[in-house]
């Protein structure tokens, strides 16, 4: 996954996110209807090789993005303003 792919996925799908932990991490809210596409972007290796934390809520999943961005070499502040 590249910075552009992640940015386009978030903007195209109008996903909500919030900065947390003193602005050092972001929680991304991925609606259930977008979870399959998000999973494809993460690819098997990212899911297998790292511990990606996810919380399931009503109609969406919450992902802490710092670890995901680090895994792919993405600067988190380039994606989330």
Secondary structure, 3 states (H helix, E strand, C coil): CCHHHHHHHHHHCCCEEEEECCCCEEEEEEEHHHHHHHHHHHHHHHHHHCCCCEEEECCEEEEEHHHHHHHHCCCHHHHCC
